[in-house]
Amino acid sequence: MPTYEYICIECKNKFDVQLTFAEKESRPKQECPKCNGRKTVQLFGSFIVDSRSKNNTDYDSMSGCGPNAGVSCCQ
């Protein structure tokens, strides 16, 4: 289930909310758990994508199919 990060404009509290996509669409404004304020804004942070597998294989350096594959991929 996706986790969304919010900040309350009234008390500056940052909090996380786990919602399904349907719940997120039906409730665009979240209530602050600290002050019960409804003036909240969703935060969008940065994230890192790790292309290594659990056994630390670097897929970017492997030959075969993938984002860096040549024209002979999957043929």
Summary of the structure (lengths in Angstrom):
residues: 75
radius of gyration: 20.1
end to end distance: 36.6
largest distance: 59.5
contacts: 137
relative contact order: 0.18
helix: 12%
strand: 23%
